[in-house]
Amino acid sequence: MSFSTLSRFYNLRLCPLFTQTPTFSSLFSSSSSSLPLTRGRASLAAKDSLSLATTDMVKAIRVHELGGPQVLKWEDVEIGEPKEGEVRVRNKAIGVNFIDVYFRKGVYKAASLPFTPGMEAVGVVTAVGSGLTGRQVGDVVAYAGHPMGSYAEEQILPANKVVPVPSSIDPTVAASIMLKGMTTQFLLQRCFKVEPGHTILVHAAAGGVGSLLCQWANALGATVIGTVSTKEKAAQAKEDGCHHIIFYKEEDFVARVNEITSGNGVEVVYDSVGKDTFEGSLACLKLRGYMVSFGQSSGTPDPVPLSLLAAKSLFLTRPTLMQYVVSRDELLEAAGEVFANVASSVLKVRVNHTYPLSDAAKAHEDLENRKTSGSVVLIPNSHSSV
Ligand SMILES: NC(=O)c1ccc[n+]([C@@H]2O[C@H](COP(=O)([O-])OP(=O)(O)OC[C@H]3O[C@@H](n4cnc5c(N)ncnc54)[C@H](OP(=O)(O)O)[C@@H]3O)[C@@H](O)[C@H]2O)c1
């Protein structure tokens, strides 16, 4: 289903969300009739009208050396004022993603040390750089992706990376769904297009992205097979629309997929687990099937000889969200589709774990030890004053 078809569909069903924004695209219009706000005007507005006073020093998590969760330190940092094209945002809720673990450990390299991790947050605009239209002090906005640095009470962001959050969606819910939801959108709609009648395999089906993949794929009419590690996670995955559950720590998931599909295999595997599942995932595919390897929670998969793909003329891709939301239009389309699916209850967001921002280390520990399901969110300690 194309985005325009979806938007027409949702516009019919989402009246409360769109009372002031009759068309879906206007919700995210990048040009606005509001006057340009200079930094001075924004600060004035913040202090006089909206009382969103800012200070130079804020609390943030910083990483000085790579390693375990203990390297996440709670410190004072100076963030300054937004420059041209930037906004300053006071975070209300911060999404935790497995990619934050990769950066903390050095699997992915941060540009420099020390750094503040985090690639997803929702907050209130407290100041606007010069020359900007369409962004105002007091706006509730969300972002996911670059720049890194969301584990902070406030941060500076490029204005073209933030999107407005519909007032009907709670900031904590929005922070649980931006990065994971847009990932789900591109995986199911663009990387490989899931259609009614397809059978798909989703690893870590009760995880943050996994939960959304199961719900959305089910709504698209696919038969969903999900792998999980525990009975509790199995119950959640079932509720999320998984038709078949496999306990991949105990069962041979390749044999089970064979059994479930009567030896035919699946059209696509969404594999975020990596090392432990990669080869088995290839074996689960039908002829000309798609292997979408989009993560490595268990470690980086071993290199694959091309001949492994030749056996069934398979397609293999290793996509990342950042390369699917390159343009502003792509970002707005992805975010819009995610928010619409939340508002229409196609997606039920599972905010299963919240931690104070200062306890980010505990959140990482639980995520890495497979103790979490659904989304994990950090709440800034100063949140109550926003
Ligand atoms: N390419 C992209 O653009 C993109 C974007 C977003 C996320 N991702 C990837 O998607 C995956 C899911 O991210 P998420 O933030 O939603 O995390 P998550 O799925 O909530 O957490 C990871 C899950 O992976 C499973 N897992 C299997 N083996 C594991 C191991 N050895 N160590 C830890 N976990 C293991 C666990 O589920 P069980 O207990 O059920 O096994 C665990 O709960 C990550 O690999 C992430 O990098 C990729």
The ligand as an SDF file (V2000), in Angstrom:
LIG
                    3D

 48 52  0  0  0  0  0  0  0  0999 V2000
   19.8080   -1.5110   10.5650 N   0  0  0  0  0  0  0  0  0  0  0  0
   19.1040   -0.6060   11.1970 C   0  0  0  0  0  0  0  0  0  0  0  0
   18.8670    0.4870   10.6830 O   0  0  0  0  0  0  0  0  0  0  0  0
   18.5960   -0.8950   12.5710 C   0  0  0  0  0  0  0  0  0  0  0  0
   17.7360    0.0110   13.2140 C   0  0  0  0  0  0  0  0  0  0  0  0
   17.2530   -0.3290   14.4750 C   0  0  0  0  0  0  0  0  0  0  0  0
   17.6420   -1.5150   15.0910 C   0  0  0  0  0  0  0  0  0  0  0  0
   18.5070   -2.3330   14.4350 N   0  0  0  0  0  0  0  0  0  0  0  0
   18.9280   -3.6170   15.0430 C   0  0  0  0  0  0  0  0  0  0  0  0
   17.7840   -4.3240   15.4450 O   0  0  0  0  0  0  0  0  0  0  0  0
   18.0850   -5.1030   16.5820 C   0  0  0  0  0  0  0  0  0  0  0  0
   17.0430   -4.8710   17.6300 C   0  0  0  0  0  0  0  0  0  0  0  0
   17.2450   -3.5980   18.2220 O   0  0  0  0  0  0  0  0  0  0  0  0
   16.3930   -3.1790   19.4870 P   0  0  0  0  0  0  0  0  0  0  0  0
   16.9620   -1.9000   19.9530 O   0  0  0  0  0  0  0  0  0  0  0  0
   14.9550   -3.2870   19.1770 O   0  0  0  0  0  0  0  0  0  0  0  0
   16.8090   -4.3200   20.5440 O   0  0  0  0  0  0  0  0  0  0  0  0
   15.9290   -5.5420   21.0930 P   0  0  0  0  0  0  0  0  0  0  0  0
   15.4490   -6.3620   19.9570 O   0  0  0  0  0  0  0  0  0  0  0  0
   14.9100   -5.0160   22.0220 O   0  0  0  0  0  0  0  0  0  0  0  0
   16.9800   -6.3430   21.9330 O   0  0  0  0  0  0  0  0  0  0  0  0
   17.7750   -7.3250   21.3790 C   0  0  0  0  0  0  0  0  0  0  0  0
   17.1200   -8.7220   21.4390 C   0  0  0  0  0  0  0  0  0  0  0  0
   17.8880   -9.5870   20.6310 O   0  0  0  0  0  0  0  0  0  0  0  0
   17.7800  -10.8810   21.1200 C   0  0  0  0  0  0  0  0  0  0  0  0
   19.1060  -11.4990   21.2220 N   0  0  0  0  0  0  0  0  0  0  0  0
   19.4700  -12.6570   20.6600 C   0  0  0  0  0  0  0  0  0  0  0  0
   20.7160  -12.9690   20.9620 N   0  0  0  0  0  0  0  0  0  0  0  0
   21.1910  -11.9830   21.7430 C   0  0  0  0  0  0  0  0  0  0  0  0
   22.4320  -11.7570   22.3900 C   0  0  0  0  0  0  0  0  0  0  0  0
   23.4640  -12.6270   22.2930 N   0  0  0  0  0  0  0  0  0  0  0  0
   22.5850  -10.6430   23.1370 N   0  0  0  0  0  0  0  0  0  0  0  0
   21.5830   -9.7640   23.2510 C   0  0  0  0  0  0  0  0  0  0  0  0
   20.3730   -9.9200   22.6590 N   0  0  0  0  0  0  0  0  0  0  0  0
   20.1750  -11.0410   21.9100 C   0  0  0  0  0  0  0  0  0  0  0  0
   17.1000  -10.8110   22.4930 C   0  0  0  0  0  0  0  0  0  0  0  0
   15.7690  -11.2930   22.3490 O   0  0  0  0  0  0  0  0  0  0  0  0
   15.4690  -12.8100   22.8470 P   0  0  0  0  0  0  0  0  0  0  0  0
   15.7110  -12.8020   24.3300 O   0  0  0  0  0  0  0  0  0  0  0  0
   14.0560  -13.0860   22.4920 O   0  0  0  0  0  0  0  0  0  0  0  0
   16.4480  -13.6720   22.1130 O   0  0  0  0  0  0  0  0  0  0  0  0
   17.1120   -9.3300   22.8260 C   0  0  0  0  0  0  0  0  0  0  0  0
   16.0340   -8.9520   23.6260 O   0  0  0  0  0  0  0  0  0  0  0  0
   19.5310   -4.7610   16.9700 C   0  0  0  0  0  0  0  0  0  0  0  0
   20.3860   -5.7430   16.4310 O   0  0  0  0  0  0  0  0  0  0  0  0
   19.7490   -3.4370   16.3030 C   0  0  0  0  0  0  0  0  0  0  0  0
   21.0750   -3.1990   16.0060 O   0  0  0  0  0  0  0  0  0  0  0  0
   18.9920   -2.0450   13.2100 C   0  0  0  0  0  0  0  0  0  0  0  0
  1  2  1  0
  2  3  2  0
  2  4  1  0
  4  5  1  0
  4 48  2  0
  5  6  2  0
  6  7  1  0
  7  8  2  0
  8  9  1  0
  8 48  1  0
  9 10  1  0
  9 46  1  0
 10 11  1  0
 11 12  1  0
 11 44  1  0
 12 13  1  0
 13 14  1  0
 14 15  2  0
 14 16  1  0
 14 17  1  0
 17 18  1  0
 18 19  2  0
 18 20  1  0
 18 21  1  0
 21 22  1  0
 22 23  1  0
 23 24  1  0
 23 42  1  0
 24 25  1  0
 25 26  1  0
 25 36  1  0
 26 27  1  0
 26 35  1  0
 27 28  2  0
 28 29  1  0
 29 30  1  0
 29 35  2  0
 30 31  1  0
 30 32  2  0
 32 33  1  0
 33 34  2  0
 34 35  1  0
 36 37  1  0
 36 42  1  0
 37 38  1  0
 38 39  2  0
 38 40  1  0
 38 41  1  0
 42 43  1  0
 44 45  1  0
 44 46  1  0
 46 47  1  0
M  CHG  2   8   1  16  -1
M  END
$$$$
